[in-house]
Amino acid sequence: MVQLSLKQFLRVKIEMKRRRMYRKAKDLGFTHPIVVDCSQELDILLNRYSKQAQVS
């Protein structure tokens, strides 16, 4: 079984969330509430990654 570090896990989650956000934005527009929520979730992941990168 593959063991991922927290940083690797966050990178995967960030990429998945980013792709989802862009797909939703393409269909709904960048100001749609679903897209805004997705963007905010992405911000949280990016902040967590940034904090984890400082620790490592």
C-alpha positions in Angstrom: 0.0 0.0 0.0 1.3 3.5 -0.9 1.9 5.8 2.1 1.3 9.5 1.4 2.7 12.3 3.5 0.4 15.0 4.6 1.9 17.4 2.0 1.4 14.9 -0.8 -2.1 14.2 0.3 -2.9 18.0 0.3 -1.4 18.4 -3.1 -3.7 15.8 -4.5 -6.7 17.3 -2.8 -5.7 20.8 -4.0 -5.5 19.6 -7.6 -8.8 17.7 -7.4 -10.5 20.8 -5.9 -9.0 23.1 -8.5 -10.2 21.0 -11.4 -13.7 20.7 -9.9 -13.8 24.4 -9.4 -12.8 25.1 -13.0 -15.4 22.6 -14.4 -18.1 24.2 -12.3 -17.1 27.7 -13.3 -17.2 26.7 -16.9 -20.7 25.5 -16.5 -22.1 28.0 -14.0 -19.9 31.1 -14.1 -17.2 32.2 -11.7 -19.7 34.1 -9.4 -22.1 31.2 -8.9 -22.4 30.3 -5.2 -21.3 26.7 -5.8 -18.1 27.9 -7.5 -17.5 30.5 -4.7 -17.8 27.7 -2.1 -15.4 25.6 -4.0 -13.0 28.4 -4.3 -13.1 29.0 -0.5 -12.5 25.3 0.1 -9.5 25.5 -2.2 -8.2 28.5 -0.2 -8.4 26.4 3.0 -6.5 23.6 1.4 -3.9 26.0 0.1 -3.5 27.6 3.5 -3.1 24.1 5.1 -0.5 23.2 2.5 1.4 26.4 3.1 1.5 25.8 6.8 2.6 22.2 6.3 5.4 23.3 3.9 6.7 25.7 6.6 6.9 22.9 9.1 8.8 20.5 6.8 
